[in-house]
Amino acid sequence: MDALKLFALDEQDLEVISACVQDSVLKTGEIAYDTKRKRLVLPVNRFVWEREPRAKGQPAERRRAVLHFDRVTAVKSSGLDRSKPESVLSLLALRFLPDDAPSGKLELLFADGVSMLLEVECLEAQLADLGGRWAAQAKPKHGV
């Protein structure tokens, strides 16, 4: 499968990116917010949900990718301990909460109750795979 490069300019587009980054992992210290460029960047190791192993016993994969959001005017977080840059976060979902169109809030939901809330002028998100892939240690499982 070729590397992904996805853009989101509306809620439907964001749902696709959200599905692709579900169970991505990243270190707290890798999250970067550039106030001048109004950009939040999250380098992630994403689980490759869109690729099913072709042969039985073939391992699932992860890929290095960058998820970024543009036109971000403010960033708030809950449960995120920036004093522990090596802490690993597991991204579960992205959600856009429209406000005074086209502005709104973009919610990033992580495991263990951690969340980030981005105030945005409008929805602009991008996901891009960077390099090769490697075998995932395990396929993430979620309770129903």
N, C-alpha and C positions, 0 to 999 in steps of 0.2 A: 504494500500500500504506500502511495506517495505521501509525502509530508503534508500536513494540513496547513492551510492559511485561510482563516475565516474572519469576516468582518460582521459586526452587528451594529445596525443603525435603528433597529426597532425591537420590540419585545419578542417577536417571533424569531428573529435572528439570534437574539440573546439566549433563547431556549436551546437552540442548537449548540451554541458555544458552551452553555451550562452542562449539557449532556456530555460533551467531549471532555470537559475538565473535571467531571465528577470523580472524586477519589484521587485527584492530583495531590501531591505532597510538596511542601516547600518549607524552608527554614524562615523563622520570624525575621531574622536579620537580613534576609534577601529582599524583603518588601521595600520598595523605594518610591517615595512621592516627590516629584519635582514640581514645586509650587510655581516656578517661572513658566514651565511648559504646560502646567495643569495636567500632568500625567502621573498615573499610578501604575507601577510595573511590578508584576509578580512572576519571577522565573520559577517554573514548576517542573516536576517530573510527573507527567500525566499518564494515567492508565489508558491504554489504547482500546477503548470500548468498541470502536467501529470495526475492529478487525477480529474476526473469530479465527482461532487456530484451525488450519486446514486439515491437519492430521491429528488423530487421537494421541494424546500425550504431548503434543507440541505446546510449549509454554505460552502463556499470555505475555503481552509486552508492555513496556513503558517507553516513553520518549521524552527528551528534554524539550521544553517549549517555553514561550513567553506569552503571558496574558497581560494586556495593558488596556487601560481606560484613559481616554482623552477628555478634555474639557471638564476636568475635576476641579471644583472650587473649594471643597473642604473634605476632610477625611476624619471620621470618628470610629472608634473601635470599642468593643466590649469583650473583656476576658483575654485580651491580647497583651502579653507581658513582653514589652520591647527590651527589658533588661536581660532577657534570656535569648540572645540571637540564634542559638543553636537549637532552640525548641522547634519541633516539627509540627506543622499544621496540616490537616487533611481537609481540602476544599470539597464541600458537598454540593453547593448550588449557588447560582447567581439569580438575582431577581431584580427587576426594574419596577420602581414605585413611582408612577407619573405624578407630577405636581402641577405646576402651571406650565402646560405644554409649550415648548418641547423639554423644559427642564424637569428634574425629578431627582430621585434618590436611587442609587444602585446598591443593593444589599449583597454582601458576600457572606455566605454561611459556611462555617467550618465545624468540624467535629468538636465535641466537648464544650459546646455552648459559646464558642468564640465567634464573633461576627465583626464585620466592618461595614460602615455606612458611608457611601460616597455621595456628596452633593454634586450634581452634574448639570451643566448648561443644557446638554442634550445627550442622548445615548450614543456613544462611540466606543466600541470595544473591538479588540483584535486578538486573535489567538494564532500563533505561528509556531510550528515545530521547527527545531533548530538543527538537530543532528541525527545520528543513528539511533537505533532502537536496541533494547536489551531485554532479556527475559525477566519478567516480573516474578518476584518471589512467591506471590500468591494472588489469586483473583479476589478483589474486595467483595465482602458479603454484607448485605443489609437485612436487618429484621423487617418483617412486614408490619 
